[in-house]
Amino acid sequence: MTPEEIKRKRADSILRELIPEALSQLGDERLRGLTVTEVVCSRGRSDADVYLDPTGIDEADQKAILRQLKKVSRGLEAYCMKAEGWFKSPKFHFKFDKELDRVRHMDELFAQIEKELKS
C-alpha cells in the first residue's frame, strides 16, 4: 500500500466518524438518525462519496433527505475541517447504499436454496 493510499484510507476512517457526529448536532430529526455505512475519498481527497443506510426510508424520503443534505453539506465540511484542523475538507456527495439491499437479497436467496435442499 502506497503512502497516498494510506492517507486516503485514514481520511475515509476519520470522516466515517466525524460525519455522523456532525449530523447529530443538526436540527433536522431525519438527518440525525442517518447511519453512515462507508466514506470513499477520491484520489486527491478533494471529493468524498458518503454512503448512507437506506433501511426503513422510502424512496420519496430518500430524495428529500438527499436534498437537505446537499443544503447542509458546507456546514458538515466546516465541522470536519475544524474538528481535525484540516486546511480544507473534501466535498461531500451523499448517496444511499444500494449494496445493502443486494446483500439482503442474496442472503434470502441462499436461505431459500438451503431450505429447498433440506426438503
N, C-alpha and C positions, 0 to 999 in steps of 0.2 A: 504494500500500500504506500503510495507516494505521500509526501508531506501535505500536498494540496488536498488530497482525498481525506486525510486525517483531519485537517482544519474544517473541511466541509461537513464531515460526519459529526464533529464536535459542535458546529453551529446548528446542525439538524437537531441534535440532542438538547442543546440549550433552549432552542426555540420550542421544542416539544413540551418543555416545562414552563416556559415563560408565557406562551400564548394563552393556555387555559387560566393561568394566574391573572393575566390582563383581562380576559373575558369575564372572570368572576367579579371584577370591580365595575363592570358596566351596569347601567340602569335597566337594560332590556332583559327581562327574565328568560326569554327564548335563547339569548346568546350566552347567558350564564350557565345554562345546562348543557352546552355543547361539549362533546368529547373529541379531543384531537387524537387521531389514530396514528398519523405519521406526518412528518415535515421533510420535504426534499428540497434542498437548496440547489440552485444552478451552479455551473462550474465556477463562475466568478463571484458567487454568493450575492448577486445583485437582485435575484428573484428567488422566491421560495413558494413551492406548492404546499398548501396546508390542507391535509385530508381530514375530514370530519366524519364521525359515526352517524349514519342516517337512521339508526334504529328508532322506531317509533315516531318518525317525522314523515308526513305525507309529502307528495311532490309539490303541491302548492306552497306549503310551509317552507320547504327547502328553498324554493325560488325567492320567497320573501326574506328568509334568513340570509341568503347569499347577497341580496341587495343591501340589507342592513349592514352586513359585514364589510361590503365594499365602502360604505359610508364611514365606518369607524376604523378602517384599516390603518389610516395615517396615525391615529391615536395609539393603536396597538404597536405600530412600528416605533413610535416615540417611546412608549413604555419599555420595549425591549432594548432600545438604544440606551436609555437611562439606567436600566437595571444592570446591564452588562458593561457600561462605559464604552460602548462602541462609537466610532465616528459616524458610521452610517448603518442602517438596517436594511435587510433585503425587503423588496416589495412583495407583499403577501398576495397570493392568489388562492382563494378558498374554493374547495371542491368537496363534494360529498363522496365518500369512499365506496365505490361500487364493488370493490373486491370482496367486501364482507358478505354481500348478497350472494356472490358466486361461491364463496366458501360454504355458506349455509346450504345452498342448493346442492353442492357436491356431497356434503355430509348427509343430507336427506336421501340422495340417490344411493350412497353407499349403505345406509341403513336399510333402504328398501331392498337392495340386492342381497344383503345379509339375511334379511327376513325371508326372502324367496328361496335362498339356498338352504335354510333350515327347514323349510316346508317340504 
